[in-house]
Amino acid sequence: MKKTLLLLLLPLFFQLSAQESAEDVINKSEKHFKKKEYKEAMTDLNDGLIKMPDSTKLYLQRGNLNLTYQLFDKAESDFTLGLKISMDTNEKVIFLINRSSAKTSVRNFEGAYTDMKQALELDSNNIGAYSNLAYITDELHRPDEALIYYNKIIEIDPKFSPVYVNLGYRSQLADEHEKALEYFNTAVKLSPKEPLIYSNRSFSKLKTNDLKGARKDIEKSLKIFPSNSYAYKIRALILIEEGNKEEACEDLFLANKRGYTEQYGTEVNELMRKHCN
């Protein structure tokens, strides 16, 4: 009887040991990443998975690192492998959400959509899944379906500020800036220290001829997050409206210096050609 008890306990011991070892590998990889030793951070996880090929935590961590490195195919593969061996429902949902993000990054919206539907079958109130679905269906030009998901998020958690930011952005795209301001005002009340809300609201205030309010919001955004390239573009637009093209061009230069073109496209370059000759 004692031998039987020992045999039953051994798998539990090894499982806990492996779990601790996986945490050690993840901590080691994260230390390398913080030091900008990116190759070493990935090597840690690769070596860990050779030793622990059934560690779902390591697949999740390596998948996320591949996402960070924009290696989207490798990220999708890691999330798929982890999903196959995971026995935990919550973890499966995380794998599906992250795999959906990898697919979205390469514009595989139909595949991403399928993943999110599977996630909701496992967790019908998962806000992350609804958020992804809203974005995906917008990209698939199904705005009415997207609105259903946005409203579902508000139903689940009316204090989830990102949903109001997204709804405000959708209103901006439709040139409905008064409506956008209502959403951004709600978002600011819920997350008063979030700089991107102020920069988005500033743009809608600019479009509704509230230059004073637009300037106040954009300065607030830049005070919280001075590296925000989008905010420099918005402030440049305000300065152009005020007739101050010299300072506007300085801001457009700063926007590009902080990565606007790589992140958002060529609009700043076009504004520079138009106003900064």
Buried (B, 14 or more C-beta within 10 A) or exposed (E): EEEEEEEEEEEEEEEEEBBEBBBEBBEBBBEBBEEEBEEBBBBBBEBBBEEBEEBBBBBBBBBBBBBEEEBBEBBBBBBBBBBEEBEEEEBBBBBBBBBBBBBBBBEBBEBBBBBBEBBBEEBEEBBBBBBBBBBBBBBBEEBEBBBBBBBBBBEBEEEBBBBBBBBBBBBBEEEBBEBBBBBBBBBBEBBEEBBBBBBBBBBBBBBBEBBEBBBBBBBBBBEBBEEBBBBBBBBBBBBBBEEBBEBBBBBBBBBBEBEBEEEEEEBBBEBBEEBBE
